[in-house]
Amino acid sequence: MLDVLAIGAHPDDIEIFMGGALAAFHAQGLKTGICDLTQGEAGTYGSAETRALELSKATEILSVEKRFALNLPDGNVQNTESARLKVIQVIRDTRPELVFTFANAPMRHPDHQNTGIIVRECVFLAGLEKINTGKPPFRPSVCIGFPELIPTAEPDFVVDITKFWDVKLNAIRAYGSQVTAEGENDGNTKTFIRSNRFWEILEARAVMAGAKVGASFGEPFFSDQPLRIEDVLTPFIKKDIR
């Protein structure tokens, strides 16, 4: 069983958009897992086999307990009954309290957009007894969204990842077929993720999110339901910046 399940469209999605938070959750003693809807086989660089090896290394860096690959077609993730049943099965197998996926907002990549839609439906559908997957029904407590690299709205909350910034970067660097080392790209690239600009925007995203809560680095999230707060001080105290 897991406390947290993060669901992305491609290997490296979770590392890029919430790798720091997953590392922080693990440090807090939570059991974490990742589900990739595709193998990333349609990407310009690297093969599915190469990305599988890179994924294994990144998973180890983030100390993730379980990782699932649903093998949906990369570049053509669609909200079909078959896709929903696969996601429902993972949710029922792992029974997470919290499910993270792409935010309910316009996305640059259609696979990201559709992944968020599928997962939100499945968080609800997984609790219906008459959907038979061979496992008992289970409904997570909440679905939480993360934006792509450039958030378009104010987040509901930010996870302080200052202590885990290097862990996040190392997990992303594990995908050597997809990214180049910071500052080493000469501009001759077909994909944004292999450009120096990618690293600049990644850091700017984390700095901006962190600044909102007084941290050096943060990751922004959107909750599909209101947050319940029992300790009113802790969420609002800005630790690093006054």
Secondary structure as a PSIPRED ss2 file (coil, helix, strand):
# PSIPRED VFORMAT (PSIPRED V4.0)

   1 M C   1.000  0.000  0.000
   2 L C   1.000  0.000  0.000
   3 D C   1.000  0.000  0.000
   4 V E   0.000  0.000  1.000
   5 L E   0.000  0.000  1.000
   6 A E   0.000  0.000  1.000
   7 I E   0.000  0.000  1.000
   8 G E   0.000  0.000  1.000
   9 A C   1.000  0.000  0.000
  10 H C   1.000  0.000  0.000
  11 P C   1.000  0.000  0.000
  12 D C   1.000  0.000  0.000
  13 D H   0.000  1.000  0.000
  14 I H   0.000  1.000  0.000
  15 E H   0.000  1.000  0.000
  16 I H   0.000  1.000  0.000
  17 F H   0.000  1.000  0.000
  18 M H   0.000  1.000  0.000
  19 G H   0.000  1.000  0.000
  20 G H   0.000  1.000  0.000
  21 A H   0.000  1.000  0.000
  22 L H   0.000  1.000  0.000
  23 A H   0.000  1.000  0.000
  24 A H   0.000  1.000  0.000
  25 F H   0.000  1.000  0.000
  26 H H   0.000  1.000  0.000
  27 A H   0.000  1.000  0.000
  28 Q C   1.000  0.000  0.000
  29 G C   1.000  0.000  0.000
  30 L C   1.000  0.000  0.000
  31 K C   1.000  0.000  0.000
  32 T E   0.000  0.000  1.000
  33 G E   0.000  0.000  1.000
  34 I E   0.000  0.000  1.000
  35 C E   0.000  0.000  1.000
  36 D E   0.000  0.000  1.000
  37 L C   1.000  0.000  0.000
  38 T C   1.000  0.000  0.000
  39 Q C   1.000  0.000  0.000
  40 G C   1.000  0.000  0.000
  41 E C   1.000  0.000  0.000
  42 A C   1.000  0.000  0.000
  43 G C   1.000  0.000  0.000
  44 T C   1.000  0.000  0.000
  45 Y C   1.000  0.000  0.000
  46 G C   1.000  0.000  0.000
  47 S C   1.000  0.000  0.000
  48 A H   0.000  1.000  0.000
  49 E H   0.000  1.000  0.000
  50 T H   0.000  1.000  0.000
  51 R H   0.000  1.000  0.000
  52 A H   0.000  1.000  0.000
  53 L H   0.000  1.000  0.000
  54 E H   0.000  1.000  0.000
  55 L H   0.000  1.000  0.000
  56 S H   0.000  1.000  0.000
  57 K H   0.000  1.000  0.000
  58 A H   0.000  1.000  0.000
  59 T H   0.000  1.000  0.000
  60 E H   0.000  1.000  0.000
  61 I H   0.000  1.000  0.000
  62 L C   1.000  0.000  0.000
  63 S C   1.000  0.000  0.000
  64 V C   1.000  0.000  0.000
  65 E C   1.000  0.000  0.000
  66 K E   0.000  0.000  1.000
  67 R E   0.000  0.000  1.000
  68 F E   0.000  0.000  1.000
  69 A E   0.000  0.000  1.000
  70 L C   1.000  0.000  0.000
  71 N C   1.000  0.000  0.000
  72 L C   1.000  0.000  0.000
  73 P C   1.000  0.000  0.000
  74 D C   1.000  0.000  0.000
  75 G C   1.000  0.000  0.000
  76 N C   1.000  0.000  0.000
  77 V C   1.000  0.000  0.000
  78 Q C   1.000  0.000  0.000
  79 N C   1.000  0.000  0.000
  80 T C   1.000  0.000  0.000
  81 E H   0.000  1.000  0.000
  82 S H   0.000  1.000  0.000
  83 A H   0.000  1.000  0.000
  84 R H   0.000  1.000  0.000
  85 L H   0.000  1.000  0.000
  86 K H   0.000  1.000  0.000
  87 V H   0.000  1.000  0.000
  88 I H   0.000  1.000  0.000
  89 Q H   0.000  1.000  0.000
  90 V H   0.000  1.000  0.000
  91 I H   0.000  1.000  0.000
  92 R H   0.000  1.000  0.000
  93 D H   0.000  1.000  0.000
  94 T H   0.000  1.000  0.000
  95 R C   1.000  0.000  0.000
  96 P C   1.000  0.000  0.000
  97 E C   1.000  0.000  0.000
  98 L E   0.000  0.000  1.000
  99 V E   0.000  0.000  1.000
 100 F E   0.000  0.000  1.000
 101 T E   0.000  0.000  1.000
 102 F E   0.000  0.000  1.000
 103 A C   1.000  0.000  0.000
 104 N C   1.000  0.000  0.000
 105 A C   1.000  0.000  0.000
 106 P C   1.000  0.000  0.000
 107 M C   1.000  0.000  0.000
 108 R C   1.000  0.000  0.000
 109 H C   1.000  0.000  0.000
 110 P H   0.000  1.000  0.000
 111 D H   0.000  1.000  0.000
 112 H H   0.000  1.000  0.000
 113 Q H   0.000  1.000  0.000
 114 N H   0.000  1.000  0.000
 115 T H   0.000  1.000  0.000
 116 G H   0.000  1.000  0.000
 117 I H   0.000  1.000  0.000
 118 I H   0.000  1.000  0.000
 119 V H   0.000  1.000  0.000
 120 R H   0.000  1.000  0.000
 121 E H   0.000  1.000  0.000
 122 C H   0.000  1.000  0.000
 123 V H   0.000  1.000  0.000
 124 F H   0.000  1.000  0.000
 125 L H   0.000  1.000  0.000
 126 A C   1.000  0.000  0.000
 127 G C   1.000  0.000  0.000
 128 L C   1.000  0.000  0.000
 129 E C   1.000  0.000  0.000
 130 K C   1.000  0.000  0.000
 131 I C   1.000  0.000  0.000
 132 N C   1.000  0.000  0.000
 133 T C   1.000  0.000  0.000
 134 G C   1.000  0.000  0.000
 135 K C   1.000  0.000  0.000
 136 P C   1.000  0.000  0.000
 137 P C   1.000  0.000  0.000
 138 F C   1.000  0.000  0.000
 139 R C   1.000  0.000  0.000
 140 P C   1.000  0.000  0.000
 141 S C   1.000  0.000  0.000
 142 V E   0.000  0.000  1.000
 143 C E   0.000  0.000  1.000
 144 I E   0.000  0.000  1.000
 145 G E   0.000  0.000  1.000
 146 F E   0.000  0.000  1.000
 147 P C   1.000  0.000  0.000
 148 E C   1.000  0.000  0.000
 149 L C   1.000  0.000  0.000
 150 I C   1.000  0.000  0.000
 151 P C   1.000  0.000  0.000
 152 T C   1.000  0.000  0.000
 153 A C   1.000  0.000  0.000
 154 E C   1.000  0.000  0.000
 155 P C   1.000  0.000  0.000
 156 D C   1.000  0.000  0.000
 157 F E   0.000  0.000  1.000
 158 V E   0.000  0.000  1.000
 159 V E   0.000  0.000  1.000
 160 D E   0.000  0.000  1.000
 161 I C   1.000  0.000  0.000
 162 T H   0.000  1.000  0.000
 163 K H   0.000  1.000  0.000
 164 F H   0.000  1.000  0.000
 165 W H   0.000  1.000  0.000
 166 D H   0.000  1.000  0.000
 167 V H   0.000  1.000  0.000
 168 K H   0.000  1.000  0.000
 169 L H   0.000  1.000  0.000
 170 N H   0.000  1.000  0.000
 171 A H   0.000  1.000  0.000
 172 I H   0.000  1.000  0.000
 173 R H   0.000  1.000  0.000
 174 A C   1.000  0.000  0.000
 175 Y C   1.000  0.000  0.000
 176 G C   1.000  0.000  0.000
 177 S C   1.000  0.000  0.000
 178 Q C   1.000  0.000  0.000
 179 V C   1.000  0.000  0.000
 180 T C   1.000  0.000  0.000
 181 A C   1.000  0.000  0.000
 182 E C   1.000  0.000  0.000
 183 G C   1.000  0.000  0.000
 184 E C   1.000  0.000  0.000
 185 N C   1.000  0.000  0.000
 186 D C   1.000  0.000  0.000
 187 G C   1.000  0.000  0.000
 188 N C   1.000  0.000  0.000
 189 T C   1.000  0.000  0.000
 190 K C   1.000  0.000  0.000
 191 T C   1.000  0.000  0.000
 192 F H   0.000  1.000  0.000
 193 I H   0.000  1.000  0.000
 194 R H   0.000  1.000  0.000
 195 S C   1.000  0.000  0.000
 196 N H   0.000  1.000  0.000
 197 R H   0.000  1.000  0.000
 198 F H   0.000  1.000  0.000
 199 W H   0.000  1.000  0.000
 200 E H   0.000  1.000  0.000
 201 I H   0.000  1.000  0.000
 202 L H   0.000  1.000  0.000
 203 E H   0.000  1.000  0.000
 204 A H   0.000  1.000  0.000
 205 R H   0.000  1.000  0.000
 206 A H   0.000  1.000  0.000
 207 V H   0.000  1.000  0.000
 208 M H   0.000  1.000  0.000
 209 A H   0.000  1.000  0.000
 210 G H   0.000  1.000  0.000
 211 A H   0.000  1.000  0.000
 212 K H   0.000  1.000  0.000
 213 V C   1.000  0.000  0.000
 214 G C   1.000  0.000  0.000
 215 A C   1.000  0.000  0.000
 216 S C   1.000  0.000  0.000
 217 F C   1.000  0.000  0.000
 218 G E   0.000  0.000  1.000
 219 E E   0.000  0.000  1.000
 220 P E   0.000  0.000  1.000
 221 F E   0.000  0.000  1.000
 222 F E   0.000  0.000  1.000
 223 S E   0.000  0.000  1.000
 224 D C   1.000  0.000  0.000
 225 Q C   1.000  0.000  0.000
 226 P C   1.000  0.000  0.000
 227 L C   1.000  0.000  0.000
 228 R C   1.000  0.000  0.000
 229 I C   1.000  0.000  0.000
 230 E C   1.000  0.000  0.000
 231 D C   1.000  0.000  0.000
 232 V C   1.000  0.000  0.000
 233 L C   1.000  0.000  0.000
 234 T H   0.000  1.000  0.000
 235 P H   0.000  1.000  0.000
 236 F H   0.000  1.000  0.000
 237 I C   1.000  0.000  0.000
 238 K C   1.000  0.000  0.000
 239 K C   1.000  0.000  0.000
 240 D C   1.000  0.000  0.000
 241 I C   1.000  0.000  0.000
 242 R C   1.000  0.000  0.000
